[in-house]
Amino acid sequence: MLALAGAAGLNPWLAWLMVAGLAAFTTRAPLVAEGRWLASYWAVIGLAALVGLEIMGLKMRRVARTVWWIDSVAAPVGGALLCLSLANALLETNALLAAAGGALVALALRFGLRMLGRRLEAPLHPFGRVAAGMAANVAAAVTVAAVFALDR
């Protein structure tokens, strides 16, 4: 589940949307009782709208910085909530540790994404942060898909 928290650190809305879609349309996402709301069609629709708003917001220069900061707050919260919503061994042992671990992993990857964007800005100006964001979205999607594909 910490891998899912890492995906939330890269793109919190995309990770949540993929988990919600899996929970709503398959039996691959083992939600705990408190996380059952995530398996609703309304959750999938709402998260799809948030992903769309994030994508549009990041394309508009005046709004992009605000969206980045909202994502930076949502990432550790999303990482913690993913670790609390899905059944996992860490949650069964200690819920506080699961939430803290998820938040820390998500925050670390969010910080790494910020550093990657800055490093790519000079050689790929003005598209360094865009390239880092695209790579993060692909990595988040692949991570979520791999976690559930490999979980038996």
C-alpha positions in Angstrom: 0.0 0.0 0.0 2.9 2.3 0.4 3.5 2.1 -3.3 -0.1 3.5 -3.8 0.8 6.3 -1.4 3.8 7.0 -3.6 1.5 7.2 -6.6 -0.6 9.7 -4.7 2.5 11.7 -4.1 3.0 11.9 -7.8 -0.6 12.7 -8.7 -3.1 12.4 -5.9 -6.2 12.7 -8.0 -5.2 10.2 -10.6 -4.2 7.6 -8.0 -7.5 8.0 -6.2 -9.5 7.9 -9.5 -7.8 4.6 -10.5 -8.4 3.0 -7.0 -12.0 4.3 -7.0 -12.6 2.9 -10.5 -11.1 -0.5 -9.6 -13.2 -0.5 -6.4 -16.4 0.4 -8.2 -16.1 -1.8 -11.3 -14.0 -4.8 -10.0 -13.2 -6.7 -6.9 -9.5 -6.0 -7.2 -9.4 -3.1 -4.6 -10.1 -4.6 -1.1 -11.6 -1.6 0.7 -12.1 -1.6 4.5 -15.6 -0.7 5.8 -14.7 3.0 6.2 -13.5 3.2 2.6 -16.5 1.7 0.9 -17.7 5.2 -0.2 -14.8 5.1 -2.7 -16.5 2.3 -4.6 -19.5 4.5 -5.6 -20.1 5.8 -9.0 -20.3 9.3 -7.5 -16.8 9.0 -6.2 -15.5 8.0 -9.6 -17.4 10.9 -11.3 -16.1 13.4 -8.7 -12.5 12.2 -8.9 -12.7 12.2 -12.8 -13.8 15.8 -12.6 -11.0 16.7 -10.2 -8.4 15.1 -12.6 -9.9 17.1 -15.4 -9.8 20.3 -13.4 -6.2 19.6 -12.4 -5.1 19.0 -16.0 -6.8 22.2 -17.2 -5.5 24.2 -14.2 -1.9 23.2 -14.8 -2.2 24.4 -18.4 -3.2 27.9 -17.4 -0.2 29.9 -16.3 -2.1 32.1 -13.8 -3.7 29.1 -12.1 -0.9 26.5 -12.3 1.0 27.6 -9.2 -2.2 27.4 -7.1 -3.0 24.0 -8.5 0.5 22.8 -7.7 0.1 23.9 -4.1 -3.3 22.3 -3.8 -1.8 19.0 -5.2 1.1 19.3 -2.7 -1.3 19.4 0.2 -3.6 16.7 -1.3 -0.6 14.3 -1.9 0.2 13.5 1.7 -3.4 13.5 2.7 -4.3 11.2 -0.2 -1.4 8.9 0.6 -2.5 8.6 4.2 -6.1 8.0 3.2 -5.2 5.4 0.6 -3.3 3.5 3.3 -6.4 3.8 5.6 -9.0 2.9 2.9 -7.5 -0.3 1.5 -7.1 -3.5 3.5 -3.4 -4.0 4.2 -1.1 -5.6 6.8 0.1 -2.3 8.1 -3.4 -1.0 8.7 -4.3 -4.2 10.6 -1.2 -3.7 12.9 -1.3 0.1 13.5 -3.6 2.5 11.7 -1.6 5.6 12.8 1.6 4.0 11.5 -0.2 3.2 8.2 -1.5 6.8 7.8 1.9 8.4 8.8 3.8 6.0 6.5 1.5 6.8 3.6 1.7 10.5 4.2 5.5 10.5 4.4 6.0 8.4 1.3 3.6 10.7 -0.7 5.3 13.8 0.6 8.8 12.5 -0.2 7.7 11.7 -3.8 6.0 15.0 -4.1 9.2 16.8 -3.0 11.2 14.6 -5.5 8.8 15.6 -8.3 9.4 19.3 -7.5 13.1 18.8 -7.6 12.9 16.9 -10.9 10.8 19.8 -12.4 13.4 22.3 -11.3 16.3 20.3 -12.8 14.5 19.8 -16.1 13.5 23.4 -16.4 16.9 24.6 -17.6 17.6 22.0 -20.3 13.9 21.8 -21.5 12.9 25.4 -20.9 10.0 26.2 -20.8 8.7 22.6 -20.7 10.8 21.1 -17.8 8.0 21.2 -15.3 5.5 19.9 -17.8 7.8 17.0 -18.7 8.2 16.2 -15.0 4.4 16.3 -14.6 3.8 14.1 -17.5 6.4 11.6 -16.3 4.8 11.7 -12.8 1.3 11.0 -14.2 2.6 8.0 -16.2 4.5 6.7 -13.2 1.5 7.1 -10.9 -0.8 5.3 -13.3 1.7 2.5 -13.9 2.3 2.1 -10.1 -1.4 1.8 -9.3 -1.9 -0.6 -12.2 1.1 -2.7 -11.1 0.1 -2.9 -7.5 -3.3 -4.3 -8.3 -2.1 -6.5 -11.2 0.6 -8.1 -9.0 -1.7 -8.4 -5.9 -3.3 -11.8 -5.8 
